[in-house]
Amino acid sequence: MIDISSVGGFQIVQKLGSGGYGEIFSVEAPHNHQLLALKTENLETKNRAMSNEIEILKYLPEKPFFPRVISSGTTSAVSYFVMPLYGPSLSSIRHNIDYDHFSLPTVFRIAAETIRIIETLHKCGVVHCDIKPSNFLLNQAEFGGFVLIDFGLSAIYRNENGQHISFQNSEGFRGTLKYASVNVHKMVEITRRDDIISWFYTLIELAKGKLPWKDVQDHNLSMSCKQSISPDKLCSGLPRQMKTIWNSIKDLKFNEDPNYDLIKLEIQRVFVENEWDEFTPYDWEVQPEIILKLTPHPELFDKNLMRQRQLPQKKTKKKCLIM
């Protein structure tokens, strides 16, 4: 644990969290006192994920949904990098919302936004390898947007010639057990199909509050549960389009292109059939006190904009969310 007041000239304000490899803090920039996030990794850590994360983030184009590396370096105890400070994760919001799950309009707004992020990532030649609710944060700078974080396990899936890597086994399990695809359980190298399946499991959890294998800790049993569950049971209680999406992704080949357009079209159909529109508030916009409770620095949220989102909106029937 860091017990000093600054790292790399950035003044530590508050500890935000910790993991197996290090900690994350809110910090003040040395010149303008802007609040930022500083992530550390212990130098004695064998699996040096931070250097990979920094490399991937610098490789990606500058987009509001990818973190930007503001500064990076090494002290006598830790490696670190600084990025913008974002809001709470979808996971932490879900655990503080009524009934421990989101409403369907919120889930499918999340689906529409996050599939675009993942598609953009994949078009850049990168697979995330750990898609899950806790890795999507609210973007405090762009209201209603999300940021994908934690690229320590990420990899480039194209070779120097721009071709997809050849089929190969992984050196070990990567990702998070609950959201991992069957292919990942089988120790096959992660590709785009696995990110998309983890994204689908994420939506199921956000909509229902849990996955069928929620409490399973054994790798083989978790894989068995995922292999044996029927599409009808997995997608029960959800719009029929979820089953269509699942059937389009569950049997993708190692180097096969996911059909992002089909996925986005099916999400659009959910909105049209239910007469929802793009102004349907997220659940946390209806309950902004949740965000203020979960955000260490709530002053970074534009409260006036948050109030505006709660005002009654003129309903536009059957307006397409995705163009």
N, C-alpha and C positions, 0 to 999 in steps of 0.2 A: 504493500500500500504506500502511495506517495504521501509523505508527511512534510512536504515543503510548500511554500506559498506561491511558487511560480515554476513554470516549465518553459524553457525556450523564450523567456521574456514575456510569456502570457501569464497574467495573474489569475490564480485559481479562485473561483467564486464559490463553487458548490460541487460536491460529488453527485453525479447523476446515476451512476450504476457501476457494476463490476461483473466480470466474467472469469473464465478459466485462465485467460492470458493477460488480463490487465484491467484497467478502469477507464471510465469516461467522466469528464468534468465539464462544467460550464466555466468559461474563462473570459477575461477582458483582454482585448487587443491592446498592445502597448501604447499606440499613438492616439487612437480615437475612442478607446474604451468600449468598442463594440462588443456585445456578448456573442461568443462563439462556443463551439464544442471542441474539446481536446481529448483525443483517444490515446491511451498508452498501451504498451505491451512490454512485459518484463523481459529483460535481455537474456535471462537464463531459460526462457521458453524454448523448447526444442522445435516446435512447429511454428516457425516464424511467419505467421499469417499476415502481419501488418505490412511487410515489404511487398507481398503479393497484392494486398488491397490497394496500397498507394500506386503501384505500377498499373493496376487495372483502372483505377479512377483517373489517372493521368492519360491513359490510353483512350478512354471514352470521350465523346464530344461533350461540350459544355451544354448541359440541359438542366432545366429546373428540377427534374426528378432524379438526377444523379448528384451525389455530393461532390463538392469542389474542394480539392486540396489547397488550402490557403497557405499552409506552412508545414514543414516536417523536419525531423531531426532526431538526434540521439543524445541522451544525457549519460551519466555514469551508471544509471540504474534502468532506464527505460528507452524504448523507441517511442516516438509520438508523431501524430499528425493532427492538424487543426482543420476543421471544416465548419460550415455554417451550423447554427443551432436550430434544431427542428423541434416540432411538437411531439406529443405522445404517439405511441404505436397503436395500430389497429387492435393488437392484442390487449394492451392495457385499457383502451377505451371499452372494448367488449366486456371485460371483466367488471367494469364499473357502470355499465348500462343496465337498464331494467331487463330482467329475465336472462341476462348473460348471453344474449345474442342480438343481432341487429335485425331491423325490419327488412323485408324483401326489397323495397325500393332502394334502401341504403346499400344492401349487399350487391345489387346489380349496378348501382352507380360505381361502387368500388370495383366491381368486375370490369366495367367499361374503361375505367381509368388505369387500372393496374395491368390489364392485358396489353394496352398500348405501351406501357413502360417496358414490359418484358419483350414485346415484339421489337421495340427500338434497340434494346440491349442485344437481342439475338442478331439483328441486322448489322450490328457493329462487330459481330464475330465472337461474342462473349456469352457464356452461360454462367448464371449466378451460383447455382449449386446449393442454395439454402433458402429457397422461397418459402416464406411463412408470415403469419400476421405480425409478428414482432419486428420484422424487417421492413415493414412499410410504415413510415412516419408521416404525420401531417406536416405539410409545408407551411410554415408560418408566414413566409413571404408571399406565397400565392394561395389565397384562400380557396379551399376546396380541392387543392392538389395534394399529391402524395410524393414521397421521396423513398426510393429503394436504397437501403443501406447494407452494410456488412458484407463486403466483397472479399473477405479473407480467404474464402474457399473457391472463389470464382476462377474460371479458366477460359482461355481462348480455344475455340473448337475448330478453327481453321488453321491450316499449315501456311508456310511461307508463300505458297502458290495460290492461296485463297481457297483451297479445296478443303472439304470436311475431313477431319481426322479419321483414320481407319479404325475399325472396330477393335477395341482393346479392353482388357479388364482393369479395374481400378486397383491402386495399391492398398486401399482400405476404405472403410465406410466413411462417406462425407455427407454432411447435412444434418438434419434433425429427424430422428426415427419416425415420429408421428406423421410427418409430411413427405417422407421419402417414397419414391416409386418402387415397384417390385424390381425393376432393373437395378436400382441402387442397392437394394437388399442383396441382389445376386452379385454385387461387386463389379458391375459393368460400368465403364467410364460414363460419367454424367454428360448428357447432351441436351439439346433443346426440349425433347419430349419429356424429360424428367422435370425440368423447370415448369413446364405446362401442367403436368400432373400434380406437382406440389401446389401450384396456383389453384387448381381445381379443388384439392383437399382443403386449401385455405378458405375458399368460398363456402364449402360445406360446413366447416366449423363456424364461420361467421354467421351463417344462416340458422344453424341448428344449435349452436352452443357447444357442440362436441363432435368428434369423429367416432365412428363405431369402435375403433381400437384405441380409444383415448388412454386407457389405463394399462395398456400392454407395453411391457418393457423389454420383452424378449424379441430379438431380431427375427428369429424363425417364425414365432407365433404372429408377430406383426405382419410379416410377409404373407403368411397363410390367411390371415383375416382379409387382407387386401385382395388376394387372389380369389377367394371364395365368395366375396360379397357380390350380389347381383346388382346390375345398374338400377333396377327398380327400387331396391332397398337403399342403395347409396343415395339416390336422388329423391327418395320419398318425401312428399310434402312440399316439393319445390316445383317451379314451373317446368313444363315438359321439355323446354329447350335445354335444360341442364343435362338430361339424358342424351340428347342429340350431341351436345358438346363432348360429353364423356365418351360416347361411341366413336367420335372422330379422333380422340387423342389416346385412348387406352392401348391401342395396338400399333402405335407409330414405330417405325423401324429406327435403328440406331442413328442413321444420317438423314432421315426423312424430314422434309419441311412441315412443321405444324401448319394447319390451315387457319391462319389468324383471321382471314376474311370471313370464313364460316363462323368462327367463334364470335366475332364482333357482330355479324348479322343476326345470330341467334340471341345475343344480348339485346340487340335493337328490337327484335320481335317480342321479347318479354315486355319491354316498355310500351310498345304499340298495343299489344293485346290487353295490357292492364291499364291503358290510358294514363300511364305515368309520363312525366316529361322531365327535362333536364333541370327544372326548378324545384323538383321534389327535394325537400331539405334532407340532409343527412341527419341521422338520429341525434348526433351531438350538436347539431345546430339548433335543434328543438330544446336540448338540455345543455346549454353552453357552460353551466356550472361544472359539468364533468370535465371539460377541457381545462377550465381554470383550476380545478382541483389537481389535475394530473400534470400540469405544466409548471415546472420550477420557476419559470420567468413568464407569467401570463401577460405581462405588459407588452410582450412581443407580438401578441395577437391584436389585430385591429378590432377592438370591441364594437366600434360603430358599424363595421362591416358585418360582424357577427349578429348584431341586432337587426341589421337590414335583412339578413337572410331569414330571420324569423317572421318578418312581416308577411302578411297574406300576399301570395303571388297570383297573378292572373293565370288561370289554367289554360294551356293550349293543348287540346286533345290530340292524341296520336302524333305528337311531335317527335321526330326521330332524334335520339340522343347521339347516334353515330352517323356521320355523313360519309 
